[in-house]
Amino acid sequence: MFLCPFSGFCLLISCALYVAAVAPAGSWDAFNYAPRSRTVFPVQVVDSVGDVEVTVEDATNSMTLASQGSYIALDFLKEVGGLLSFTVDTASENTSLALSFSESPLFISPHQSDDSCNPSPLMNSDGAQILFLPAPSGKVMQTIAQQRGGFRYLTIATTSGDPVSISDVQVNITFMPHWDDLRAYSGYFLTEDPIFEDPDFLTKLWYSGAYTVQTNTIGPNQARSCPDTGGWNNSANAGPVSGPVLVDGAKRDRTVWPGDMGISTDTQRVSTNDLLPTRNSLTVMFSTQDPSTGSLQYSGPPINAHGSDTYISWSLIGAYNYFLHTGDLEFIRTIWTNYTYALDFLQSQVDNTGLMNVPSGFANDWGREGGQGHNSAANALLYRSLITAADLASELGDSSLSAAYLANASAVKSAFNELLWDSSAAMFRDNEITSLHPQDGNSLAVLYNITANASQNVAISEGLTSFWTPIGPLSPELSDTIIPFVGGLEVRAHFVAGQGERALNLLRQEWGYMLYTNISVQSTLLEGYTANGSLGYRGATGYNFDHAFTSHSHGWSTGPTSALTFFVLGLTLTGPQGSSWSVAPVLSGLQSAEGGFETSLGWFGVKWNVSSTNDFTLVIEAPLGTVGTVRPPSSADFTVDGESVSSTSMSDGHPAFRLEGGIHTLIQSL
């Protein structure tokens, strides 16, 4: 009998103000994009038209628009979002101002905001927001519904010929409502890139991803709604929880999407350790379960999209990732009935080939085409779902269920390699009846160890470079699309394949374009773009050729943040909360790196450098009572805390050894 553990208590989940340990202070703090205060002010004027007087100086600003059609375009210099307010110093009766918002400078306009609700080929669905002013003076503040979730540019225009004077234009940040200090990260990262024109690029990228996910963390009553009359309403219900949720974008869609969380939760883990929104978002997704089939929705409310086997898997994998970092087994118990029912639904689609046969009604994914049938990405995600489900079943004491999941996973892996491997191309096909070799399915196969051997990983890593352009891989699954969601998976796949320098080159191409292009916000990360770098992402497949609809702060694009921690630092958790851990730095042509993150057990940190004489020094810090596996970058002899260790003493010929928690130093000549 199906049981829904969410009925009757979801709205009682508390939203206590989050308090985290703060990472050590250092030069890396200069790269943190999060504002020092929830109150932010425009920094400069980018355009003004008509009879206008304006002063923007630090936190002081004032402006007068004296003629009809006058407007001022203001720049906050980074992505912001929240409640706009200002003081009316002089206004006539029945006077109003038109406000418009944009993430990209391409869409600065006194008449239109960039689109957040309905994609329109005319790029005019949102329009401007009209605010009526108190006369002769007074204070104006947007409502929660009127707030703009993500923008960099604000344009203020007069709607009549009467002069209007205002001052103290400011935005009260509404994202991450449960945090006092938006800059109080519990993790950090620092390195220098010897190849990219900006040596701080990789560090900036790490922090850009972290800030992107912060802007995607909202109150449960601040989701996106789209009124029939036009405009927007950001006061919709995001699901049956009372605390913050992790959504897919700052401007849009402001809705829980579990595929996006497959990336953004890892970003949270290594930067802020703020997993309450992840827990709430998982609660939302498991509450969408169809009691007759076990399937979960494609997204949460208010969109409530249906039909995606891959996103069901992402919900299952997300629950495991949440548990791995928090050790919150009680939450897993709470959702376990729903979790196993959803996994049963996926397994019910496995046919006599040994693979899941995705029906057309459940082929929705990140926007790609051709996801039905024995799809490689869907089956790689099923495999990972079974592996992680086995771990969770074991944690819950159900050894027989764990063994069954492992056996099923093994069968999927065998069938995957037998049916989908194309030996002539040395890559996996999208399904057995096509010659297409997908970016997503191949990246996931390497990342989740569904390949049969390491040589396959190396071959796939090489094969994926055939999609590369100077600004990122052109995904064969969707025409004219560079998709950072899948790109983040590919970056990890290159690291897993032992191709660290290739992984960093991909970061330089794809994310180097996103972070520095002058058509975006240069602080958070784009949802996607086209082969020529335009914002016409998914123009012909769902976005109606509306370049203004693309999100410039999308959590699914933040894969590099966790990849730099997991692979360049080499720091990963292998047991709940870090009771066991691993350090395996991938040097990738870099000379040094440092950083770490926390769990409830304490601080996990790594610092390494290569000297001018090619000596490698690695310092590891882990909580007492934990145990780790350390893999030096080469098989040469090394010392640990001053004691010599010979590589010949390592098990299976691999230079790896176990280390108790504490502070330890490894030195090796490369």
Backbone hydrogen bonds, N-H to C=O, Kabsch-Sander energy under -0.5 kcal/mol:
donor,donor_aa,acceptor,acceptor_aa,energy
7,S,4,C,-1.3
9,F,6,F,-1.5
10,C,6,F,-1.3
12,L,9,F,-2.2
13,I,10,C,-1.6
18,Y,178,H,-2.3
23,A,185,Y,-2.9
29,D,26,G,-1.8
30,A,27,S,-1.4
31,F,28,W,-2.0
32,N,29,D,-1.4
33,Y,31,F,-0.5
40,V,38,R,-0.7
40,V,171,V,-2.6
43,V,75,D,-2.9
44,Q,75,D,-1.6
46,V,73,A,-2.7
47,D,73,A,-1.3
49,V,71,Y,-2.3
52,V,50,G,-1.4
53,E,64,T,-2.2
55,T,62,S,-2.8
57,E,60,T,-3.3
60,T,57,E,-2.7
61,N,59,A,-0.5
62,S,55,T,-2.1
63,M,166,I,-2.7
64,T,53,E,-2.9
65,L,164,V,-2.6
66,A,51,D,-2.9
66,A,64,T,-0.6
69,G,158,T,-0.6
70,S,67,S,-2.0
71,Y,49,V,-2.0
72,I,156,I,-2.3
73,A,47,D,-3.2
74,L,72,I,-0.5
74,L,154,L,-3.7
75,D,44,Q,-2.8
76,F,152,R,-2.4
80,V,151,F,-2.9
82,G,148,R,-1.8
83,L,172,N,-2.1
84,L,82,G,-0.6
85,S,170,Q,-2.6
86,F,140,V,-2.1
87,T,167,S,-3.1
88,V,138,G,-3.7
89,D,87,T,-0.7
89,D,165,S,-2.4
90,T,165,S,-1.8
91,A,136,P,-1.0
95,T,92,S,-1.1
97,L,131,L,-2.3
98,A,157,A,-2.7
99,L,97,L,-0.5
99,L,129,Q,-3.2
100,S,155,T,-2.2
102,S,153,Y,-2.1
107,F,104,S,-1.5
108,I,105,P,-1.2
113,S,127,G,-1.2
114,D,101,F,-2.5
123,M,120,S,-2.1
129,Q,99,L,-3.6
130,I,128,A,-0.5
131,L,97,L,-2.6
131,L,129,Q,-0.6
133,L,95,T,-2.9
138,G,88,V,-2.1
140,V,86,F,-2.6
142,Q,84,L,-2.6
147,Q,143,T,-1.4
148,R,82,G,-1.2
149,G,147,Q,-0.5
151,F,80,V,-2.3
152,R,102,S,-2.3
153,Y,102,S,-3.0
154,L,74,L,-2.2
155,T,100,S,-2.9
156,I,72,I,-2.8
157,A,98,A,-2.4
158,T,70,S,-2.4
159,T,96,S,-1.1
164,V,65,L,-2.0
165,S,90,T,-2.3
166,I,63,M,-2.7
167,S,87,T,-2.3
168,D,61,N,-2.2
170,Q,85,S,-2.4
171,V,40,V,-2.6
172,N,83,L,-2.6
173,I,38,R,-3.5
173,I,171,V,-0.7
174,T,81,G,-1.4
175,F,81,G,-0.6
176,M,217,T,-3.5
179,W,176,M,-1.8
182,L,180,D,-0.7
184,A,181,D,-1.6
185,Y,183,R,-2.4
186,S,271,S,-1.2
187,G,271,S,-2.2
188,Y,596,G,-1.7
190,L,594,E,-2.2
192,E,592,S,-0.6
193,D,199,P,-2.8
201,F,198,D,-2.1
204,K,200,D,-2.8
205,L,201,F,-2.7
206,W,202,L,-2.0
207,Y,203,T,-2.0
208,S,204,K,-2.5
209,G,205,L,-2.3
210,A,206,W,-1.8
211,Y,207,Y,-2.6
212,T,208,S,-2.4
213,V,209,G,-2.0
214,Q,210,A,-1.7
215,T,211,Y,-2.2
216,N,212,T,-0.8
217,T,214,Q,-1.7
218,I,216,N,-0.6
218,I,245,V,-2.1
222,Q,219,G,-1.7
223,A,236,A,-2.2
224,R,253,D,-0.7
224,R,254,R,-0.8
225,S,233,N,-2.5
230,G,227,P,-1.6
231,G,125,S,-1.3
233,N,225,S,-2.0
234,N,145,A,-2.3
236,A,223,A,-2.1
238,A,220,P,-2.9
241,V,239,G,-2.1
245,V,218,I,-2.7
246,L,277,P,-0.9
247,V,216,N,-3.1
247,V,245,V,-0.6
248,D,255,T,-1.3
250,A,553,S,-1.6
256,V,301,P,-0.5
261,M,257,W,-1.6
262,G,258,P,-1.0
262,G,259,G,-0.8
263,I,260,D,-1.6
264,S,260,D,-2.6
265,T,261,M,-1.9
267,T,263,I,-1.4
268,Q,264,S,-2.3
269,R,265,T,-2.4
270,V,266,D,-1.7
271,S,267,T,-1.3
272,T,268,Q,-1.4
273,N,268,Q,-2.6
275,L,273,N,-1.1
279,R,275,L,-2.5
280,N,276,L,-2.5
281,S,277,P,-2.5
282,L,278,T,-2.6
283,T,279,R,-2.1
284,V,280,N,-2.2
285,M,281,S,-2.2
286,F,282,L,-2.7
287,S,283,T,-1.6
288,T,285,M,-1.3
289,Q,286,F,-1.1
290,D,295,S,-2.8
293,T,290,D,-0.9
294,G,290,D,-3.0
298,Y,305,A,-1.8
299,S,305,A,-1.5
300,G,256,V,-2.6
303,I,300,G,-0.6
304,N,300,G,-2.5
309,D,362,F,-2.7
312,I,308,S,-1.3
313,S,309,D,-2.0
314,W,310,T,-2.1
315,S,311,Y,-1.7
316,L,312,I,-1.8
317,I,313,S,-3.1
318,G,314,W,-2.5
319,A,315,S,-1.7
320,Y,316,L,-1.5
321,N,317,I,-2.5
322,Y,318,G,-2.4
323,F,319,A,-2.1
324,L,320,Y,-3.0
325,H,321,N,-1.7
326,T,322,Y,-2.0
327,G,323,F,-3.5
329,L,327,G,-2.1
332,I,328,D,-1.2
333,R,329,L,-2.4
334,T,330,E,-1.9
335,I,331,F,-1.7
336,W,332,I,-1.1
339,Y,335,I,-3.2
340,T,336,W,-2.8
341,Y,337,T,-1.7
342,A,338,N,-2.4
343,L,339,Y,-2.2
344,D,340,T,-2.3
345,F,341,Y,-1.8
346,L,342,A,-1.7
347,Q,343,L,-2.6
348,S,344,D,-1.9
349,Q,346,L,-1.6
350,V,347,Q,-1.8
351,D,355,L,-2.3
354,G,351,D,-2.1
357,N,349,Q,-3.0
358,V,356,M,-0.9
358,V,373,G,-2.7
362,F,359,P,-2.3
363,A,360,S,-1.2
364,N,307,G,-1.6
369,E,477,E,-2.1
373,G,358,V,-3.0
375,N,373,G,-2.3
376,S,430,D,-2.1
379,N,375,N,-2.0
380,A,376,S,-2.4
381,L,377,A,-2.2
382,L,378,A,-2.0
383,Y,379,N,-2.4
384,R,380,A,-2.1
385,S,381,L,-2.4
386,L,382,L,-2.4
387,I,383,Y,-2.3
388,T,384,R,-2.6
389,A,385,S,-2.2
390,A,386,L,-2.1
391,D,387,I,-1.5
392,L,388,T,-2.2
393,A,389,A,-2.8
394,S,390,A,-2.1
395,E,391,D,-2.2
396,L,392,L,-1.8
397,G,394,S,-1.5
398,D,393,A,-2.8
399,S,397,G,-1.0
402,S,398,D,-2.0
403,A,399,S,-2.3
404,A,400,S,-2.0
405,Y,401,L,-2.5
406,L,402,S,-2.2
407,A,403,A,-2.3
408,N,404,A,-2.3
409,A,405,Y,-2.4
410,S,406,L,-2.4
411,A,407,A,-1.8
412,V,408,N,-2.2
413,K,409,A,-2.5
414,S,410,S,-2.2
415,A,411,A,-2.3
416,F,412,V,-2.7
417,N,413,K,-2.0
418,E,414,S,-2.0
419,L,415,A,-3.0
420,L,416,F,-2.1
421,W,417,N,-0.9
422,D,427,M,-2.5
423,S,421,W,-0.8
426,A,422,D,-1.8
427,M,422,D,-1.4
429,R,420,L,-2.7
430,D,436,L,-2.5
434,T,431,N,-1.2
442,N,438,P,-1.1
443,S,439,Q,-1.9
444,L,440,D,-2.7
445,A,441,G,-1.8
446,V,442,N,-1.7
447,L,443,S,-2.6
448,Y,444,L,-2.7
449,N,446,V,-1.2
450,I,445,A,-2.4
451,T,445,A,-1.0
456,Q,453,N,-0.6
457,N,453,N,-1.1
458,V,454,A,-2.0
459,A,455,S,-2.2
460,I,456,Q,-2.9
461,S,457,N,-2.5
462,E,458,V,-2.0
463,G,459,A,-2.7
464,L,460,I,-2.5
465,T,461,S,-0.7
465,T,462,E,-0.9
466,S,463,G,-1.7
467,F,464,L,-1.7
468,W,465,T,-1.3
469,T,472,G,-0.8
472,G,469,T,-1.6
474,L,467,F,-3.1
475,S,473,P,-0.9
475,S,481,T,-2.3
478,L,475,S,-1.1
481,T,478,L,-0.9
482,I,529,Y,-2.8
483,I,481,T,-0.6
486,V,483,I,-0.5
487,G,483,I,-2.5
488,G,484,P,-2.3
489,L,485,F,-1.0
490,E,486,V,-2.5
491,V,487,G,-2.4
492,R,488,G,-1.5
493,A,489,L,-2.0
494,H,490,E,-2.3
495,F,491,V,-1.7
496,V,492,R,-2.8
497,A,493,A,-2.1
498,G,495,F,-1.9
499,Q,494,H,-3.0
500,G,498,G,-0.6
503,A,499,Q,-2.0
504,L,500,G,-2.3
505,N,501,E,-1.9
506,L,502,R,-2.0
507,L,503,A,-1.8
508,R,504,L,-2.4
509,Q,505,N,-2.0
510,E,506,L,-2.7
511,W,506,L,-0.6
511,W,507,L,-0.8
512,G,507,L,-1.5
513,Y,509,Q,-1.2
514,M,510,E,-1.9
515,L,511,W,-2.7
516,Y,512,G,-1.2
517,T,513,Y,-2.0
520,S,517,T,-1.2
523,S,524,T,-0.6
527,E,551,S,-2.8
529,Y,482,I,-1.7
530,T,534,S,-1.8
533,G,530,T,-2.1
537,Y,535,L,-0.6
539,G,536,G,-1.8
541,T,538,R,-0.6
543,Y,538,R,-2.2
545,F,539,G,-2.0
546,D,543,Y,-2.2
547,H,545,F,-1.0
549,F,546,D,-1.5
550,T,547,H,-0.6
554,H,525,L,-2.4
555,G,248,D,-0.6
555,G,553,S,-0.5
557,S,554,H,-2.1
558,T,555,G,-1.6
561,T,558,T,-1.5
562,S,558,T,-0.7
563,A,559,G,-2.1
564,L,560,P,-2.7
565,T,561,T,-1.2
566,F,562,S,-3.5
567,F,563,A,-2.3
568,V,563,A,-0.9
569,L,564,L,-2.1
571,L,565,T,-2.0
572,T,570,G,-0.6
572,T,582,S,-2.3
574,T,580,S,-2.2
575,G,580,S,-1.9
577,Q,324,L,-2.9
578,G,575,G,-2.4
579,S,576,P,-1.7
581,W,627,V,-1.6
582,S,572,T,-2.6
583,V,629,T,-2.5
584,A,570,G,-1.7
586,V,567,F,-2.2
587,L,585,P,-0.7
590,L,587,L,-2.5
593,A,608,W,-2.2
594,E,190,L,-2.0
595,G,606,V,-2.2
596,G,188,Y,-1.9
597,F,604,F,-2.0
599,T,602,G,-2.1
602,G,599,T,-1.3
604,F,597,F,-2.8
605,G,621,E,-2.8
606,V,595,G,-2.8
607,K,619,V,-2.1
608,W,593,A,-2.9
609,N,617,T,-1.8
610,V,591,Q,-3.0
611,S,609,N,-0.5
611,S,615,D,-2.7
614,N,611,S,-2.0
616,F,668,Q,-4.0
617,T,609,N,-2.4
617,T,615,D,-0.5
618,L,666,L,-3.0
619,V,607,K,-3.2
620,I,664,H,-2.7
621,E,605,G,-2.6
622,A,662,G,-2.1
626,T,623,P,-1.6
627,V,579,S,-1.8
628,G,659,L,-3.1
629,T,581,W,-2.0
630,V,657,F,-3.1
631,R,583,V,-2.7
638,F,645,V,-2.1
639,T,667,I,-2.5
640,V,643,E,-2.6
641,D,665,T,-3.2
643,E,640,V,-1.7
645,V,638,F,-3.3
649,S,646,S,-1.7
650,M,647,S,-1.5
653,G,650,M,-1.3
654,H,651,S,-2.0
656,A,654,H,-2.1
657,F,630,V,-1.9
659,L,628,G,-2.6
661,G,626,T,-2.4
662,G,622,A,-1.3
664,H,620,I,-2.6
664,H,662,G,-0.5
666,L,618,L,-3.3
667,I,639,T,-2.1
668,Q,616,F,-2.7
669,S,637,D,-0.7
670,L,614,N,-2.3
670,L,668,Q,-0.7
